[in-house]
Amino acid sequence: MEKNLPPKLDSETLKQLATEQLVEIIIEQASAIEQLKSRVIELEIITSPKY
């Protein structure tokens, strides 16, 4: 399930980025988090016992 993972960004690298670049990273991470939350919900539904 490994997709194109972004490079790991350490604090020194992040300090060198422009504000616009940091905002773009934050937006991309927020989108990824929402996708992961949706997938967790799907998996919880699939694996929950049927009552």
mmJSON file of the N, C-alpha and C atoms, coordinates in Angstrom:
{"data_MODEL":{"atom_site":{
"group_PDB":["ATOM","ATOM","ATOM","ATOM","ATOM","ATOM","ATOM","ATOM","ATOM","ATOM","ATOM","ATOM","ATOM","ATOM","ATOM","ATOM","ATOM","ATOM","ATOM","ATOM","ATOM","ATOM","ATOM","ATOM","ATOM","ATOM","ATOM","ATOM","ATOM","ATOM","ATOM","ATOM","ATOM","ATOM","ATOM","ATOM","ATOM","ATOM","ATOM","ATOM","ATOM","ATOM","ATOM","ATOM","ATOM","ATOM","ATOM","ATOM","ATOM","ATOM","ATOM","ATOM","ATOM","ATOM","ATOM","ATOM","ATOM","ATOM","ATOM","ATOM","ATOM","ATOM","ATOM","ATOM","ATOM","ATOM","ATOM","ATOM","ATOM","ATOM","ATOM","ATOM","ATOM","ATOM","ATOM","ATOM","ATOM","ATOM","ATOM","ATOM","ATOM","ATOM","ATOM","ATOM","ATOM","ATOM","ATOM","ATOM","ATOM","ATOM","ATOM","ATOM","ATOM","ATOM","ATOM","ATOM","ATOM","ATOM","ATOM","ATOM","ATOM","ATOM","ATOM","ATOM","ATOM","ATOM","ATOM","ATOM","ATOM","ATOM","ATOM","ATOM","ATOM","ATOM","ATOM","ATOM","ATOM","ATOM","ATOM","ATOM","ATOM","ATOM","ATOM","ATOM","ATOM","ATOM","ATOM","ATOM","ATOM","ATOM","ATOM","ATOM","ATOM","ATOM","ATOM","ATOM","ATOM","ATOM","ATOM","ATOM","ATOM","ATOM","ATOM","ATOM","ATOM","ATOM","ATOM","ATOM","ATOM","ATOM","ATOM","ATOM","ATOM"],
"id":[1,2,3,4,5,6,7,8,9,10,11,12,13,14,15,16,17,18,19,20,21,22,23,24,25,26,27,28,29,30,31,32,33,34,35,36,37,38,39,40,41,42,43,44,45,46,47,48,49,50,51,52,53,54,55,56,57,58,59,60,61,62,63,64,65,66,67,68,69,70,71,72,73,74,75,76,77,78,79,80,81,82,83,84,85,86,87,88,89,90,91,92,93,94,95,96,97,98,99,100,101,102,103,104,105,106,107,108,109,110,111,112,113,114,115,116,117,118,119,120,121,122,123,124,125,126,127,128,129,130,131,132,133,134,135,136,137,138,139,140,141,142,143,144,145,146,147,148,149,150,151,152,153],
"type_symbol":["N","C","C","N","C","C","N","C","C","N","C","C","N","C","C","N","C","C","N","C","C","N","C","C","N","C","C","N","C","C","N","C","C","N","C","C","N","C","C","N","C","C","N","C","C","N","C","C","N","C","C","N","C","C","N","C","C","N","C","C","N","C","C","N","C","C","N","C","C","N","C","C","N","C","C","N","C","C","N","C","C","N","C","C","N","C","C","N","C","C","N","C","C","N","C","C","N","C","C","N","C","C","N","C","C","N","C","C","N","C","C","N","C","C","N","C","C","N","C","C","N","C","C","N","C","C","N","C","C","N","C","C","N","C","C","N","C","C","N","C","C","N","C","C","N","C","C","N","C","C","N","C","C"],
"label_atom_id":["N","CA","C","N","CA","C","N","CA","C","N","CA","C","N","CA","C","N","CA","C","N","CA","C","N","CA","C","N","CA","C","N","CA","C","N","CA","C","N","CA","C","N","CA","C","N","CA","C","N","CA","C","N","CA","C","N","CA","C","N","CA","C","N","CA","C","N","CA","C","N","CA","C","N","CA","C","N","CA","C","N","CA","C","N","CA","C","N","CA","C","N","CA","C","N","CA","C","N","CA","C","N","CA","C","N","CA","C","N","CA","C","N","CA","C","N","CA","C","N","CA","C","N","CA","C","N","CA","C","N","CA","C","N","CA","C","N","CA","C","N","CA","C","N","CA","C","N","CA","C","N","CA","C","N","CA","C","N","CA","C","N","CA","C","N","CA","C","N","CA","C","N","CA","C","N","CA","C"],
"label_alt_id":[null,null,null,null,null,null,null,null,null,null,null,null,null,null,null,null,null,null,null,null,null,null,null,null,null,null,null,null,null,null,null,null,null,null,null,null,null,null,null,null,null,null,null,null,null,null,null,null,null,null,null,null,null,null,null,null,null,null,null,null,null,null,null,null,null,null,null,null,null,null,null,null,null,null,null,null,null,null,null,null,null,null,null,null,null,null,null,null,null,null,null,null,null,null,null,null,null,null,null,null,null,null,null,null,null,null,null,null,null,null,null,null,null,null,null,null,null,null,null,null,null,null,null,null,null,null,null,null,null,null,null,null,null,null,null,null,null,null,null,null,null,null,null,null,null,null,null,null,null,null,null,null,null],
"label_comp_id":["MET","MET","MET","GLU","GLU","GLU","LYS","LYS","LYS","ASN","ASN","ASN","LEU","LEU","LEU","PRO","PRO","PRO","PRO","PRO","PRO","LYS","LYS","LYS","LEU","LEU","LEU","ASP","ASP","ASP","SER","SER","SER","GLU","GLU","GLU","THR","THR","THR","LEU","LEU","LEU","LYS","LYS","LYS","GLN","GLN","GLN","LEU","LEU","LEU","ALA","ALA","ALA","THR","THR","THR","GLU","GLU","GLU","GLN","GLN","GLN","LEU","LEU","LEU","VAL","VAL","VAL","GLU","GLU","GLU","ILE","ILE","ILE","ILE","ILE","ILE","ILE","ILE","ILE","GLU","GLU","GLU","GLN","GLN","GLN","ALA","ALA","ALA","SER","SER","SER","ALA","ALA","ALA","ILE","ILE","ILE","GLU","GLU","GLU","GLN","GLN","GLN","LEU","LEU","LEU","LYS","LYS","LYS","SER","SER","SER","ARG","ARG","ARG","VAL","VAL","VAL","ILE","ILE","ILE","GLU","GLU","GLU","LEU","LEU","LEU","GLU","GLU","GLU","ILE","ILE","ILE","ILE","ILE","ILE","THR","THR","THR","SER","SER","SER","PRO","PRO","PRO","LYS","LYS","LYS","TYR","TYR","TYR"],
"label_asym_id":["A","A","A","A","A","A","A","A","A","A","A","A","A","A","A","A","A","A","A","A","A","A","A","A","A","A","A","A","A","A","A","A","A","A","A","A","A","A","A","A","A","A","A","A","A","A","A","A","A","A","A","A","A","A","A","A","A","A","A","A","A","A","A","A","A","A","A","A","A","A","A","A","A","A","A","A","A","A","A","A","A","A","A","A","A","A","A","A","A","A","A","A","A","A","A","A","A","A","A","A","A","A","A","A","A","A","A","A","A","A","A","A","A","A","A","A","A","A","A","A","A","A","A","A","A","A","A","A","A","A","A","A","A","A","A","A","A","A","A","A","A","A","A","A","A","A","A","A","A","A","A","A","A"],
"label_entity_id":["1","1","1","1","1","1","1","1","1","1","1","1","1","1","1","1","1","1","1","1","1","1","1","1","1","1","1","1","1","1","1","1","1","1","1","1","1","1","1","1","1","1","1","1","1","1","1","1","1","1","1","1","1","1","1","1","1","1","1","1","1","1","1","1","1","1","1","1","1","1","1","1","1","1","1","1","1","1","1","1","1","1","1","1","1","1","1","1","1","1","1","1","1","1","1","1","1","1","1","1","1","1","1","1","1","1","1","1","1","1","1","1","1","1","1","1","1","1","1","1","1","1","1","1","1","1","1","1","1","1","1","1","1","1","1","1","1","1","1","1","1","1","1","1","1","1","1","1","1","1","1","1","1"],
"label_seq_id":[1,1,1,2,2,2,3,3,3,4,4,4,5,5,5,6,6,6,7,7,7,8,8,8,9,9,9,10,10,10,11,11,11,12,12,12,13,13,13,14,14,14,15,15,15,16,16,16,17,17,17,18,18,18,19,19,19,20,20,20,21,21,21,22,22,22,23,23,23,24,24,24,25,25,25,26,26,26,27,27,27,28,28,28,29,29,29,30,30,30,31,31,31,32,32,32,33,33,33,34,34,34,35,35,35,36,36,36,37,37,37,38,38,38,39,39,39,40,40,40,41,41,41,42,42,42,43,43,43,44,44,44,45,45,45,46,46,46,47,47,47,48,48,48,49,49,49,50,50,50,51,51,51],
"pdbx_PDB_ins_code":[null,null,null,null,null,null,null,null,null,null,null,null,null,null,null,null,null,null,null,null,null,null,null,null,null,null,null,null,null,null,null,null,null,null,null,null,null,null,null,null,null,null,null,null,null,null,null,null,null,null,null,null,null,null,null,null,null,null,null,null,null,null,null,null,null,null,null,null,null,null,null,null,null,null,null,null,null,null,null,null,null,null,null,null,null,null,null,null,null,null,null,null,null,null,null,null,null,null,null,null,null,null,null,null,null,null,null,null,null,null,null,null,null,null,null,null,null,null,null,null,null,null,null,null,null,null,null,null,null,null,null,null,null,null,null,null,null,null,null,null,null,null,null,null,null,null,null,null,null,null,null,null,null],
"Cartn_x":[0.825,0.0,0.863,2.153,3.051,2.923,2.513,2.381,3.561,3.525,4.619,4.715,5.6,5.755,6.649,6.265,7.105,8.402,9.42,10.659,10.432,11.165,11.04,11.696,10.99,11.489,11.904,13.159,13.618,13.465,13.649,13.406,14.34,15.57,16.489,16.011,15.522,15.002,13.765,12.869,11.641,11.939,12.944,13.304,13.755,14.231,14.741,13.648,12.471,11.397,10.658,10.133,9.32,7.955,7.292,5.974,5.003,5.038,4.132,4.367,5.63,5.96,5.457,5.592,5.113,3.594,2.906,1.45,1.039,1.736,1.434,1.61,2.678,2.913,1.786,1.375,0.302,-0.997,-1.322,-2.55,-2.496,-1.357,-1.205,-1.339,-0.754,-0.846,-2.274,-2.982,-4.378,-5.221,-4.975,-5.693,-5.372,-4.107,-3.701,-4.341,-4.416,-5.034,-6.508,-7.209,-8.626,-8.818,-7.943,-8.029,-7.779,-6.814,-6.521,-7.671,-8.273,-9.41,-10.56,-10.801,-11.861,-11.552,-10.307,-9.916,-10.047,-9.692,-9.839,-11.309,-12.188,-13.621,-14.096,-13.647,-14.018,-13.582,-12.355,-11.825,-12.541,-12.907,-13.648,-15.012,-15.653,-16.96,-16.819,-15.806,-15.588,-15.299,-14.537,-14.095,-15.004,-16.003,-16.873,-17.781,-18.063,-18.963,-20.362,-21.024,-22.388,-23.347,-24.182,-25.14,-26.522],
"Cartn_y":[-1.201,0.0,1.257,1.065,2.21,2.988,4.223,5.081,6.039,7.027,7.984,8.755,8.298,8.959,10.18,11.265,12.461,12.232,12.995,12.839,13.26,12.642,13.037,14.399,15.302,16.659,16.869,17.165,17.454,18.952,19.329,20.721,21.69,21.29,22.176,22.437,21.411,21.567,22.456,22.229,23.02,24.494,24.776,26.168,26.922,26.2,26.849,27.083,26.545,26.673,27.997,28.471,29.687,29.383,30.428,30.275,29.565,29.923,29.305,27.802,27.396,25.975,25.249,25.889,25.287,25.137,26.14,26.078,24.938,24.777,23.692,22.332,22.179,20.927,20.663,21.692,21.547,21.125,21.745,21.401,19.964,19.557,18.179,17.188,17.518,16.623,16.545,17.659,17.652,16.756,16.827,15.988,14.513,14.209,12.823,12.307,13.147,12.755,12.437,13.253,13.004,11.684,11.402,10.137,8.959,9.097,8.025,7.819,8.916,8.784,8.047,8.373,7.69,6.21,5.89,4.484,3.73,4.353,3.715,3.409,4.35,4.131,2.969,2.931,1.812,0.484,0.433,-0.812,-1.196,-0.208,-0.501,-1.097,-0.57,-1.091,-2.509,-2.742,-4.078,-5.113,-4.742,-5.709,-5.763,-4.894,-4.932,-6.146,-6.74,-7.893,-7.475,-8.346,-8.071,-8.527,-7.583,-7.917,-8.058],
"Cartn_z":[0.0,0.0,0.0,-0.061,-0.039,-1.339,-1.216,-2.385,-2.385,-3.24,-3.302,-1.996,-1.135,0.147,0.001,0.654,0.58,1.359,1.033,1.795,3.243,4.139,5.544,5.715,6.349,6.516,7.971,8.173,9.528,9.804,11.028,11.41,10.681,10.422,9.714,8.288,7.622,6.264,6.274,7.23,7.307,7.565,8.371,8.67,7.424,6.423,5.208,4.163,4.381,3.397,3.541,2.425,2.431,3.039,3.501,4.114,3.173,1.903,0.93,0.842,0.892,0.828,2.077,3.225,4.472,4.46,3.95,3.855,2.938,1.82,0.891,1.569,2.338,3.062,4.052,4.765,5.758,5.091,3.957,3.248,2.749,2.206,1.727,2.883,4.025,5.182,5.699,5.702,6.15,5.239,3.946,2.999,3.249,3.46,3.725,5.009,6.014,7.285,7.076,6.315,6.045,5.304,4.332,3.605,4.532,5.417,6.363,7.346,7.805,8.714,8.034,6.768,6.024,5.889,5.614,5.456,6.778,7.882,9.194,9.456,9.14,9.333,8.474,7.211,6.329,6.939,7.408,7.967,9.257,10.061,11.285,10.95,9.91,9.503,8.983,8.172,7.586,8.668,9.673,10.676,11.906,11.964,13.146,13.083,14.245,14.265,13.827,13.112,12.668,13.764,14.21,15.267,14.704],
"occupancy":[1.0,1.0,1.0,1.0,1.0,1.0,1.0,1.0,1.0,1.0,1.0,1.0,1.0,1.0,1.0,1.0,1.0,1.0,1.0,1.0,1.0,1.0,1.0,1.0,1.0,1.0,1.0,1.0,1.0,1.0,1.0,1.0,1.0,1.0,1.0,1.0,1.0,1.0,1.0,1.0,1.0,1.0,1.0,1.0,1.0,1.0,1.0,1.0,1.0,1.0,1.0,1.0,1.0,1.0,1.0,1.0,1.0,1.0,1.0,1.0,1.0,1.0,1.0,1.0,1.0,1.0,1.0,1.0,1.0,1.0,1.0,1.0,1.0,1.0,1.0,1.0,1.0,1.0,1.0,1.0,1.0,1.0,1.0,1.0,1.0,1.0,1.0,1.0,1.0,1.0,1.0,1.0,1.0,1.0,1.0,1.0,1.0,1.0,1.0,1.0,1.0,1.0,1.0,1.0,1.0,1.0,1.0,1.0,1.0,1.0,1.0,1.0,1.0,1.0,1.0,1.0,1.0,1.0,1.0,1.0,1.0,1.0,1.0,1.0,1.0,1.0,1.0,1.0,1.0,1.0,1.0,1.0,1.0,1.0,1.0,1.0,1.0,1.0,1.0,1.0,1.0,1.0,1.0,1.0,1.0,1.0,1.0,1.0,1.0,1.0,1.0,1.0,1.0],
"B_iso_or_equiv":[0.0,0.0,0.0,0.0,0.0,0.0,0.0,0.0,0.0,0.0,0.0,0.0,0.0,0.0,0.0,0.0,0.0,0.0,0.0,0.0,0.0,0.0,0.0,0.0,0.0,0.0,0.0,0.0,0.0,0.0,0.0,0.0,0.0,0.0,0.0,0.0,0.0,0.0,0.0,0.0,0.0,0.0,0.0,0.0,0.0,0.0,0.0,0.0,0.0,0.0,0.0,0.0,0.0,0.0,0.0,0.0,0.0,0.0,0.0,0.0,0.0,0.0,0.0,0.0,0.0,0.0,0.0,0.0,0.0,0.0,0.0,0.0,0.0,0.0,0.0,0.0,0.0,0.0,0.0,0.0,0.0,0.0,0.0,0.0,0.0,0.0,0.0,0.0,0.0,0.0,0.0,0.0,0.0,0.0,0.0,0.0,0.0,0.0,0.0,0.0,0.0,0.0,0.0,0.0,0.0,0.0,0.0,0.0,0.0,0.0,0.0,0.0,0.0,0.0,0.0,0.0,0.0,0.0,0.0,0.0,0.0,0.0,0.0,0.0,0.0,0.0,0.0,0.0,0.0,0.0,0.0,0.0,0.0,0.0,0.0,0.0,0.0,0.0,0.0,0.0,0.0,0.0,0.0,0.0,0.0,0.0,0.0,0.0,0.0,0.0,0.0,0.0,0.0],
"pdbx_formal_charge":[null,null,null,null,null,null,null,null,null,null,null,null,null,null,null,null,null,null,null,null,null,null,null,null,null,null,null,null,null,null,null,null,null,null,null,null,null,null,null,null,null,null,null,null,null,null,null,null,null,null,null,null,null,null,null,null,null,null,null,null,null,null,null,null,null,null,null,null,null,null,null,null,null,null,null,null,null,null,null,null,null,null,null,null,null,null,null,null,null,null,null,null,null,null,null,null,null,null,null,null,null,null,null,null,null,null,null,null,null,null,null,null,null,null,null,null,null,null,null,null,null,null,null,null,null,null,null,null,null,null,null,null,null,null,null,null,null,null,null,null,null,null,null,null,null,null,null,null,null,null,null,null,null],
"auth_seq_id":[1,1,1,2,2,2,3,3,3,4,4,4,5,5,5,6,6,6,7,7,7,8,8,8,9,9,9,10,10,10,11,11,11,12,12,12,13,13,13,14,14,14,15,15,15,16,16,16,17,17,17,18,18,18,19,19,19,20,20,20,21,21,21,22,22,22,23,23,23,24,24,24,25,25,25,26,26,26,27,27,27,28,28,28,29,29,29,30,30,30,31,31,31,32,32,32,33,33,33,34,34,34,35,35,35,36,36,36,37,37,37,38,38,38,39,39,39,40,40,40,41,41,41,42,42,42,43,43,43,44,44,44,45,45,45,46,46,46,47,47,47,48,48,48,49,49,49,50,50,50,51,51,51],
"auth_comp_id":["MET","MET","MET","GLU","GLU","GLU","LYS","LYS","LYS","ASN","ASN","ASN","LEU","LEU","LEU","PRO","PRO","PRO","PRO","PRO","PRO","LYS","LYS","LYS","LEU","LEU","LEU","ASP","ASP","ASP","SER","SER","SER","GLU","GLU","GLU","THR","THR","THR","LEU","LEU","LEU","LYS","LYS","LYS","GLN","GLN","GLN","LEU","LEU","LEU","ALA","ALA","ALA","THR","THR","THR","GLU","GLU","GLU","GLN","GLN","GLN","LEU","LEU","LEU","VAL","VAL","VAL","GLU","GLU","GLU","ILE","ILE","ILE","ILE","ILE","ILE","ILE","ILE","ILE","GLU","GLU","GLU","GLN","GLN","GLN","ALA","ALA","ALA","SER","SER","SER","ALA","ALA","ALA","ILE","ILE","ILE","GLU","GLU","GLU","GLN","GLN","GLN","LEU","LEU","LEU","LYS","LYS","LYS","SER","SER","SER","ARG","ARG","ARG","VAL","VAL","VAL","ILE","ILE","ILE","GLU","GLU","GLU","LEU","LEU","LEU","GLU","GLU","GLU","ILE","ILE","ILE","ILE","ILE","ILE","THR","THR","THR","SER","SER","SER","PRO","PRO","PRO","LYS","LYS","LYS","TYR","TYR","TYR"],
"auth_asym_id":["A","A","A","A","A","A","A","A","A","A","A","A","A","A","A","A","A","A","A","A","A","A","A","A","A","A","A","A","A","A","A","A","A","A","A","A","A","A","A","A","A","A","A","A","A","A","A","A","A","A","A","A","A","A","A","A","A","A","A","A","A","A","A","A","A","A","A","A","A","A","A","A","A","A","A","A","A","A","A","A","A","A","A","A","A","A","A","A","A","A","A","A","A","A","A","A","A","A","A","A","A","A","A","A","A","A","A","A","A","A","A","A","A","A","A","A","A","A","A","A","A","A","A","A","A","A","A","A","A","A","A","A","A","A","A","A","A","A","A","A","A","A","A","A","A","A","A","A","A","A","A","A","A"],
"auth_atom_id":["N","CA","C","N","CA","C","N","CA","C","N","CA","C","N","CA","C","N","CA","C","N","CA","C","N","CA","C","N","CA","C","N","CA","C","N","CA","C","N","CA","C","N","CA","C","N","CA","C","N","CA","C","N","CA","C","N","CA","C","N","CA","C","N","CA","C","N","CA","C","N","CA","C","N","CA","C","N","CA","C","N","CA","C","N","CA","C","N","CA","C","N","CA","C","N","CA","C","N","CA","C","N","CA","C","N","CA","C","N","CA","C","N","CA","C","N","CA","C","N","CA","C","N","CA","C","N","CA","C","N","CA","C","N","CA","C","N","CA","C","N","CA","C","N","CA","C","N","CA","C","N","CA","C","N","CA","C","N","CA","C","N","CA","C","N","CA","C","N","CA","C","N","CA","C","N","CA","C"],
"pdbx_PDB_model_num":[1,1,1,1,1,1,1,1,1,1,1,1,1,1,1,1,1,1,1,1,1,1,1,1,1,1,1,1,1,1,1,1,1,1,1,1,1,1,1,1,1,1,1,1,1,1,1,1,1,1,1,1,1,1,1,1,1,1,1,1,1,1,1,1,1,1,1,1,1,1,1,1,1,1,1,1,1,1,1,1,1,1,1,1,1,1,1,1,1,1,1,1,1,1,1,1,1,1,1,1,1,1,1,1,1,1,1,1,1,1,1,1,1,1,1,1,1,1,1,1,1,1,1,1,1,1,1,1,1,1,1,1,1,1,1,1,1,1,1,1,1,1,1,1,1,1,1,1,1,1,1,1,1]
}}}
